């Protein structure tokens, strides 16, 4: 593998190797740009390290570094130090994600224009449109092998899907299918097809589910323009007297501190760690943190409106057999304010193993009713509710100076209070989800509260005007032109759809811009 000198100031440093960072790294390397990718987590081998054991894989994959929480959201009570269910590994949360790959709708790029003024929400239109992103959605779907695009067949529907589909049709829903999934329904790109092993959140042992771990990273390495440094935890981004970023300070697996010089720095650490890094990189020249002249770094944190509904039936469903999330009802994703809220939501099949179901079903509860629900596991069907939540300035990532991490830096505090629009949407989604199952004879339905989020968005948002956000339409800092944000934290609003496809499309688009700007000597 290519090795770059710590003093090589010609390289692009990418912080994070997930959907944004891993994709961006490969795209730049393919263009002949030299890239050093720093990943805080370990480099797992999916063929030998992945096992079908939930807690074991959770311990291997999850970001378990200390964090704190505040606000009125239930997660702050149930999981005060685990606000997000994401990965600290090479490949990031592309190991853990379910594979759902849906394009944003046109109106979702125009939140303020479409929804109008919503009291308490900090809505803003994106500085880009669906038309701007469509060519890159095409590229992303081809890269990831998204089913029902590019002639790729859909995945089969398992029992969990068949139950949901039957209920959806009974209610008159029309947009019901097994989804557009970045999971091979047939061998493709040197990877096997899905064997329907289930428990996809543990990581795909077959390599059928797209992950930068075994797609983008190896392809980048093959170019000779890329170096991956795993277990390289970035502490701070440095800058020169002119205010340009010029390197990063990181700690390696042995606890040794290093400084890697850089021509460009791209931050793709997720919507919690990315703003934390910018804030922890404060200096005399940037006392409020890097890229923060607007005061928007860390603000407008979004995690989607979520919740789950499980239906208990007389006969076994065995929802865990087959792909975790290959089934979707999209009819409610439209903007229809007559329902009592703006924006929309989707219902997607989900199945958790017994350990996670026990942890998330109703945290803190116990007794006969709770254990009785778990006893019905074999007869359960499950769906996850996911909708567009409102960005709020007060929902934000800040530094908790009273709690330090293993390197002595303030940890991230994640503050969330649901907006009234979020609460109204979740309540309606719960009712519709239950109705889906009740329409086909469910004996009981169970509402599951939101648990640590896998969708973490906002906090370094795109904006047309510098005063309103952190980066422009290319993910380029308004304040520092050789500093980029390359993950979901650049989202202006959250939209209804699962975010990974859009993160990948933005990374492909950003790579073209960075390469052009470097060639023109603008950065």
N, C-alpha and C positions, 0 to 999 in steps of 0.2 A: 504494500500500500504506500502511496505517496506520502512523504513527510515534508512539512513546511517548517522553516525556521521561525522561532518565536519573534524574531526581529524583522520578519518579512512583512513590510507594510503595504505590500501590493495585494494582499489577499482580501477576500470578502469573508468575514466571520459571521456565521449563522449560529444563533443560540437556540438550540432545540432541534429535534430530529423527527417530529411528528408530521401531521398532515401538511402544515405550512412549511416548517423548516426542512423536513426531509425532501419534500417536493421541490422547494426553491433551490436547495443545494444541488439536486440532480439536474434541474433545468439549467442552472448557471454552469455547472461542470460540462454539460453537453455542449454548451456554447463556447467552451474554452476558457472560462473564467475560473481562476483558482479559488477554492473554497476550503475553509477550515470550519467544520461543524462541531460545536461543543455541546455534548449531551450530558446532563447531570446524572442520568441513570446508567444502569449496567447494560451490557450488550448480551441479550439472551439469544439462544439458538432455538428457533421454534420447533426444530425436529427433536431436540433432546431435552430442552428445559420446560416445554409446555406439557402439562398434565391435566386430566379432566377431574381436578379437585379444586373446588371454588376457593376455599380459604388459603390453600397453598399457593395458588396463582395470584390471589389478591395480595399476599405478602411479597411475592416476587415482583409484581407489576406496579402496585399502587404507589402514589405519591403520599407518603406517610410522614413527611417532615411536619414539624409543628406549625399550626395555624390557629387563629382564634376567630370567633364569630360574635356578632351582635345583631340587634334588630329584632323584629317581631316574627320572623319566619320560623317555622317549626324546627328546621334543621339546626338552628342555634341551640335548641333545647335537647334534641335527640342526638346530635352528632357535633358537639361544639368545636371539636378540633379536626373535623373531616367535612368541610363544606363542599368538597368536590370529589367525585369518584373518577379520578384520572390517573394516568400512568407516569412513572418516573423510570423510563427505560428507553433504549434506542427504539425508535418507532413511535414513541409517545403513546397517546391514546388511540392510535390506529391499531394497537394490539387489542384494546378493550372494546372499541366501538362495535356496533351491531352491523354496520354496512349499509344502512339506509342512505340513498344518494338521490336527493330530489332537488330540482332547481327552484330557486326563489321565483315567486310570481311577480309580474311586472309592477303591480301596485305596492309590493312590499319594499321596493327601493324608494318609495315616495311616501314615507310614513306620515310626515307632517301635512303634505298636500292632500293625502287620501283621508286621513283620520281627523284632520283639523286639530284645533287646540283641545287637548285633553288635560284637565286640571291635574297638576302634580306630575305630569309626564314631561320629559325633556326630549320631545320628538324632534326629529330633523330628517330632511331628505338626504339620501346618499348623494355624493358628488358624481356617482356613476349610475348608469341605467342597466336594465336587463339587456338592451341591445348592445351595450358596450361589453357585456360579459358573455353573451351567447357564444361567440367563437371559442372562448376559453372553457365554457361548459362542454362544448363539443370535444375539445382536447382532453378535458378531465375525464369525461365518461369513457372515452376510448382508452386512456391510460389506465383507468381503474377497472375497466371491464364491467361497466354497469349493465345489469340485465335490462332487457327491453329497450336498449339503445344499440345502434350499430349492428343490428341483426342478431344480437345475443339473446337466446331464449330466456324466458322467465324461470325463476326457481319454482319447484313444485310446492303446492300448498300442503302443509302438515295438518294434523288434526286441530291444532289450535287455530290455524287460519280457517279451516272449513267451518268450525263453530262460529267464528266471528263473521265470516261471509254469509252464512245462513241467516244470522240475526240481522245483519246489515240489510240484506235484501228484503227481509220481512218488514223492516222499517221503511223501505223505499229508497235507501241509499243507492247511488249509481256508480260512484267512483270507488270501486272496491277491487283490489287485486293484490298479488303477492309482492308488489313494490318494485322499485328500481333499486337494485342492491349491488354493491361492489363485492359480490361473492360469485365466483365462477360457477355457472350452471353447466358448463362444459370446459374441458381443459383449454387453457388460454395463457399466453405469455409465459410459458414454461412452468405454469402452476397447475395443480390438480383441480378437478371439479369438486364441488361440495359433496361430502358424504353424509350430510344430515346428522352429524354427531351430536348436535345440540351444544348448549352452554357456550355460545360464541363469545360471551364477555370474558372468558378465561384466556382467549387467544386461540387462533385457528391452527390446530396441529397439522392440518393438511396444506396450509398455505393457500387455501382457496379464497379466503377473504383478503382483500387488498390491504396491505400494510406496508408502510415505508421501510419497515425492518428488513423485508426480503424482496422488495421491488426497487424503490428509488435509491436506497443506500448502496446496494451492490452495483447497480447500474452506474451510479456516480463514481464509485471506486474504480470501476473498469475504465474510466476516461483518463486516469492519470492526473486529473485536475482537482482531486478531492481528498481530504483527509478527515476521517472521523475520530474524534477523541471522546470516548465514553468515560463516565465517572469524572467528568470535568464540570464542576459546579461553578457557574459564573457568579462572582460577588459584585462586580462593578464594571461599568463602561467608563472608559477614560476619554478625555478630550484635550486638544491643544489650546494654545492661547487665542487662536482664531475662532474657537468655539466649535471646531469640527471634531467629531469622534475619531479617535486614533488607535483604539485598542480595547481589550477587555482583560480584567484580572480574574483568574479562576483558580480553584483548588482541585488538585488531582486526587486519585484514589488513595495515595499515600499521605494526603494531607499537606502536600507541598504547594505553595502558591506560585503562580506563573503569570506573566503578562504576555498576551499575544497581540502584536501590533496588527493594525487593519487599515485598509483603505475605505471599506464600507462595513457597517455593522447592521445585521438584520436580526431583530428580536422576535423569537417564535416560541416563547416559553409557556404560553397559555394566558388566559385573561386574569389570572391571579398573580402568577410569577412575573409576567412581563411588566405590568405597572409597578410591582414591587421593586424590580430591578431598576427601572427608571428613577423611582423615588430614592432608592438606596444609592444612586449614582450622583446625588446632589453634590454641588461644589460651590466655591465662592462665586463663580460666574453664573451658576445655575442653582441658586439656593433652594428652589422648590422642586428640584429634580430635573432630569433631562426632558426636553420636548414639552415642557409644562408651562409655557407662558400663558396659556389659556386657563390654567387651573383645572383642566379636564382630565389629566392623567389619573386613572383609578376610578373616575366617576362613570355613571351610566352602566353599572354592572348588570348584565342580564343572564338568566339561566333557563329561560323558557318557563311558561306555565306548565307544570307537570303534576302528575298524580297517576294512579293506576286503578283499574277495576278488574276484579276477578269474579268469574261466575262459577258456581258449584253446581254440577249436574249429577243426575242419577247414575249415569254410566261413565266409565273411565274416558278421559280425554288424552292423558299423557302428553300434556302441552310441551314438556321438555324434549320430546323426540322431534328432531328437525331443527331448522334454522330458528334462532331466537326471535328475530324480527323480520320475517318475510311475509308481511300482510299489513294492509293499510286501508283505512276509510278516509277519503280526502274530501268528501262533500262539505264538511264543516270548515274547510280551510279558507273559504271565501270571506271577504269583508261584508258583513251583514249586520249593521248596528241595530236592527229590529230585535235582535236576540238580547239586547241590553248591554252590549260591549262592542268595542271596535276590534278589528283584526279577527283572526280565526285560529282553529286548532285542528289537529289530526288525531286519529286513533290508530295505534300500531300494535300488532301482536307482540307480546313479551312473555317470556317464561324465565323465572329464576329457580335455581336449585333450592332445596329445602334450607340450607344454612342461610342464604341471603334472604329467602322469603321470610324466615323466622326473624331475621334482623330488621327487615323493612316493613313487614305487614302492619304492625301497629306498635312502634317502639315504646317500651316501658310497660306494655300490657302482659298479662299472664293469666293463668287460671283455665278453667274448663272450656270457656268459649273460645279462647285463643288457641289452645291445644286442639280443640275440636276442629277448628278451621284448618290447622296444619294436617290433621288426620285425613282431610279431604283432598290432599294434594293431587292424588292420582285423577280425581274427578274435576279438577279445576281447568278453566280456560282463562287466559290473561291478556289484558291489553294495557298499553302505556298511552297516556294522554300527553300531547305535546302541543303547545300553542305559543303565540307571540306575546311576550310580556312587555310591559312598558318600561322604557329607559327612564330612570330617575337619577337626578344628580346626587341624591342622598344615599342611593344604593351604590356602594363604592368599596374600593380596596384602599386601605390606609396602612401605615406602618404602626405596629404595636411596639412602642419603645420600651415597654415593661417586660416584654417576652422576647428573648433572643434565640436564634437558631444555633446549630452546632458550630457555626463560624463566627458567632458573636454579633450577627446582624439582626435588626428588628424583623420580626415575622410579619406576614400579611394578616391583617384583620379584615374579614369579609362581613360587611354590614348589609342586611337586606330586610326590607319590610314590603310586603306585597302591596301593589297598587290596587285600588278598588276594581279597576278593570280586570286585573289578573284574578281576583277573587270571584268576580261574576263569571268569567270565562271558565274557571275550574269547576264551579258549581254546575254550570250547564253541561260541561263535558262529563262530569260524574253521572249526571242524570241520563245523558244519552248513552254513555257506555253501559250503564246498568240496563237501560232499555234494550240494547242490542241483545244481551244475554237473556233477559226476562221474556223477550218476544219468542224465544224458542225453548222456553220451559226451564230456565235456571231455577234451582231450588232456593238459591240464596245468592246475593251479590255482595262483594266486599269492596269498600273504598279504602285504598291504600294512600297515605299521605305522601307528599314529596319527600324524596330522600336525597342524599348527596348527589349533586348534579354532574352529569357528563357533558352537558352543553354549557360552556362558560364563554360569555360573549361581552362585547363592549369593553370599556375601561381605557382604550386608546383609540377612540373612534375616528373614522373618516369624517371630514367636513369640507365644504367648499371654502369657507372662511376660517382663518386661523383662530379666531376668537371662540369658535364653536366646538373645536375638536383638537385632535393631536396630530393627525396625519392627513395628507391630501388623498386624492382618488387613486394614487399608486401605492399607498401605504407609506409614503415618504413623509418624515417629520416636517411640519410647517416651520419649525425652528432651526433644525440641523439637517442640511440636505443630504448628508451621507449616513443618516440614521433612518432605518426602516422598521416598520412593524409588519410581521409576516404571518400572523395567526388570527384567531377569531376575535382577538381584542380590538381589531380595527373595524369591526362591524358597527355601522351607524345605528341600526335597529336589528332586532333578532330574527324577524320573519317567523313563519310557522314551521318551516322545514328543518330537518336535521342539517347541521351546518357544514359537515366535512367536505361535501362536494364543492361548496362555495369557497371554502378555505383553499382547496386545491386549485380551483379555477383562478382565484386571485393570485396564488403563488406563481402559476404559470405566466399570467399576465405581468406580474411584478418582475419576474426574471427577465422578460424582454425589455422592460423599461430600464432596469439596472444595467443590463448589458449595453444598451444604447447610450445611456448616460456616461458609462465608463469609457466607451469607445470615443465619445465626443469630448472626453476630459472635463465633463461638467461636474463629476463627482470623483 
